[in-house]
Amino acid sequence: MITMMRFIQKMSVTMMILAVVATAAAGTEISGFVQGLYGYGSDRNNPVPSELTASEVRLQMRLESYSDAAEYFGRLDFVYDDYLEPEYRMILREGYLKFSVGSNVDMKIGRQVITWGTGDLIFINDLFPKDYQSFFAGRDDQYLKSPQNAVRATFYGGPGSLDIVYTPRFAPDITPTGERFSYYNPMEGGYVGGEGFIMDPALPDAEVANGEVAARYSKYIGTIDAALYYYRGFYKGPVGMAPDPADPATMTAFYPGLQVFGASLRSPVLGGVFWTEGGYYDSLDDSEGDDPFIPNSSIQSLVGFERAVNQSFTANIQYQNIMITDHDRYLETLPMGMNEEDEMYHLLTSRMTMLFLMETLNVSLFGFYSPSEEDFYGRMAVSYRFTDEVTMVVGANVFESADPWTKFGMFDRNDNVYMKFTYGL
Amino acid sequence: MNWKKERSEKVKSPSSDERMLPASGGRVWSIAMGVAVALMLTLAQFSPVAAEEVAAGNSAAGNSAAQENTVPDAAQLMKEAHLVMFYAADDGVAEVQMKIVNSRGKERLREFAMMRLDLEEGGKQDYYTYFRKPHDVSRMSFMVHKLPKETDNRWIYVPSVDLIKRISSDDKASSFVGSDFTYEDISGRHWTEDTHKLLKEDTYNSRKVYVVESIPLEKYKGFARKVTFIDAENKLIMKEEYYNAKGDLARIFTAERVEEHDGVLTSVFRKMENVKKKQYTTVEFSSIRYNVGMKESIFTERFLKNPPREFIK
């Protein structure tokens, strides 16, 4: 009750601020949506405390304001979520200031969502945080990208443009923690979730040296979008294991250091669009490749092609390859009984989008399949637009795997179906 | 032939009686939403009539269409109509409201701002569309580098995820997803891709029009035969009838209201009727401005992500 009172207080204050700002500035707009999302986990053997994967109502308010000198944008989510215990949340998804310095530099400062790279749901050089929990739960696509508090500067010039993003505090991916979705725990040798298994890995210490730096140089050459990338920070997921400082007998997950150099190309070709991207993942905390509890350095690459098959059907296909370097050394140091990773990882994906009834009915399918790990993750969604304001979506997330320790096999117990209603203005 | 516009040749606006064109019957755009909408509108955006351009076009081609007592050449007429429809002034910006009405009378509304810059008269153009409504596409922007007779380059920016996506555009001959509207209806089908024949001189809404029949040189999904009604004086396309391979009338376009903005005659209210599906779409332009001094640098990734506020409020 108290949390609810606080929530209502916060919300009403925010509304007042929004209203005042809106009337004060001429170039100001308020918009948003209300959305209900209800999901059900269909695997009876899922060791999580709730059979529901989602039961939430969300109000998103957007505020946009601009003058000649600068622009402000805010996006605030109020969520009532009772998939397990009733809970209120207020999330500042975006809140940034945008302005130009001179005629060639744009600055964007604050909480923001950043995306780059060419892959479709495969990220090599995009090391900005992702929210896979929202992704698996059927929230809108925008929630896959998690915001970060950052300063972004973009320099535009004749030879191309240069983006530099500095994020003072490391922003990790949000992956299943065992609360809403279960995961495979190799230490336990099984799928875990619920009390005692809620994963809460420690972030890197709050030190200036632990900030993230990401940069991109891009240029449009002929009809080709070309780019070079650099990143220095940490793996976005807790992929390292180390003895717990408090209890050295147990291992705890952490975010190992990472540096990435990459490049990408994208161009129209053969009536469609082709893209390719590559990156060298320099595993800073295991540069020799001799620590079996930290990923070795790797070379990642992808190619993709998309085209409209006919007027209402668009399809794409992608192939990703990850090659682990120093694989021999990794095998030498791997303790007995631990699952060994192949030197080469292969992944195929495909997206299909079909539009019917003057685009009011949208059917979309996305499949990930790894022939090397023999696992599969499929996303299906059918959305119907009743009016310009009201949309309904019915969707499903399906995991299939041969082994539980693979990339998608880890989440194999989390199959779910969901329903979503949105009213937007 | 060089169609590059001589910008200095521009002359003053037409007289008022030229622009007071009466409204006429329906043309239906059957419309796609989202990106498809973006695209088509992008291109359909301005169908203005500029008397000065007609004059410039005439003199450049050395044609006698302007002379009342000579029978004009059909191909020349179509070229002039194309330039008037798709290349008015050097640049333009407008707010667009699109209404899609299905056979049961159910309406859907789209709102967006559009910008266009001509790089070559009758040739390269850049387009920019900024969506306002509906809510799920609001703040998205869409950019096209149009290259006549080649594949266009298209990008879309989705601000909620800061994503720039390139869109394949091999759909010139096919209709947009779920709509009866083809890409080439919008971006302008180059006049050299059809053979043209002047059928007759006629009267349409009390004005003298030339009626031209066009047959594609190569088999084309969009139409097998098209009949265009071109205003004899200002070369504005007043009506188009699209016939399919069976000879049936499939769609009808009409210019419903014409106004002068910045000295350029513009059909500000248009209708596309899909005869088969018994549905139609109207497009209305407002806040129209021409020759605002738009730069080519606007049509780059920088402004795709940051809508230029001097043109798009």
Interface residues (C-beta under 8 A of the other chain):
Chain A: G27 S31 G32 F33 E64 Y66 D68 E71 R75 K98 D106 Q112 V113 I114 T115 D141 Q142 L144 K145 T154 Y156 S161 S218 Y220 T223 D225 R266 S267 P268 G271 G272 V273 W275 E306 R307 A308 N310 Q311 S312 T314 L355 F356 L357 M358 E359 T360 T387 D388 E389 T391 T422 G424 L425
Chain B: S30 I31 A32 M33 G34 A36 I100 N102 R108 L109 K133 P134 H135 D136 S138 R139 T151 N153 S160 V161 D162 L163 R166 I167 S168 S169 D170 D171 S174 S175 F176 V177 G178 S179 T300 E301 R302 N306 R309 K313
